[in-house]
């Protein structure tokens, strides 16, 4: 049985496991911050080295909660799950299992998104026990010497992830459909026979990175689970250190994370999980929307927050009309505009929105990055800006070269504006050794006044010659384009750290709110027959629920029968 509460309620009995179901705009962060403060003041279980742990899904959410707490105390630890496990499990205890996995823990310096490098793939293939069994058209030589083959392998290896089997044992999963590379109308797809030979030795591929002390976020979960299931004393230390542990956005948790939380909860630590099944949008990262619903601990108390503190009555009414499992109450109780539906070409919709409806302050949310890039391009062109990136993309069909250039420029520009964390993170994609990456940044920073006046071609040549970056020099017409564009003008056109993002994917908007949301979509089936089991439906629900004041949806076309069903919910315009 679930007890209804609101976001301002304080749970007097905090020494118990709790599950909080709360929809979008319910004030989850507000509730969490107030209850953490309450525990901090009233609990007698927080000694000199004992803390309240709070785990959130993103670094942005970490910063938001820290700001809400507004406390100067070392009794609270707020972090992502990966940072929490790295600090409290992996870093102090990985030496216990390092030999089992060829891990060089002396070189361990944090965790990050790990760039799959061609040089590492070659090294792995060279040592692979079945390389002699590889057959035409994907022999060992064909794989390592043909760039498109290596790119397809790289995409495949990017899909590797750790998962749990039915016996709660970890294995490496993969997606053979990703063993594909597309380039200018041609494609390379590695056949199943080749992949089946290679997949038997994924662990050796991982060990090449581990030997360098490099671990990904996924690796953090793997090593944490291995340590905690093999060494009970580490679990006991963790429980003693954190008598209270709260996990926000639990619906987005990785299954390995869920099992780790269950292990911690077996003794001493009180667990609090907070989330909403309808906002689970990270299945591609391994999360499962049912894990929130099915999560159970002995004597856990269930609560529901039904309020919506964010949106107008009209937006909440629309959200309630498509979702039946959680009906939200409008806490603001503020009337606003009826949601708007624009039918027609996207450019016409944007013009109509700005010029006819007079709405110029809005954030565009889309399902994919391609639409985001197209809209940013339209915006730049309409403002008179020269789209230099598009010029480069038209002239150069080498995607990896463009990607490398962008990454290096972003790293340098982040360094110049003082964001050293992001700068080093970008540079580490191309240099496994932190000290060397840092040295590269120092050199570029010291030469920045000269660098600004160089052409992009000279910049590429410097990367290749002076820093041994694996990037081919462009030739013929492609070279002419790179020679015609200066580093400074290109950097200015692609980099603006301080610029507020106006065009976002829905995934990137998760956890945020915006006054006016403009949702770009292709169909509206989620509005008529919402299926909470469908991730695509949940993604759209998340997008709509980001809006505080106005919600606008753009769609190319609409059948009359569907239009009639939506007529009472939207102001509909043909543009």
Helices and strands as residue ranges (DSSP letters): E 2-5, E 18-22, H 28-42, E 52-56, H 59-69, E 76-80, H 81-85, I 86-90, H 91-93, G 94-96, G 98-101, G 105-107, H 118-127, G 131-133, H 140-145, H 147-158, E 161-164, E 170-173, G 176-178, E 180-183, E 186-189, H 192-198, G 199-201, H 202-210, H 217-230, H 232-241, E 244-247, G 250-252, H 255-265, E 270-275, G 277-279, G 283-285, H 290-294, E 301-305, E 307-308, H 313-322, E 329-330, E 340-343, H 346-351, I 352-356, E 363-366, H 369-382, H 388-395, H 399-416, H 420-427, H 434-446, H 448-451, H 456-467, H 476-484, H 487-494, E 503-505, H 506-509, E 514-520, H 525-528, H 535-544, E 547-555, H 560-566, E 571-574
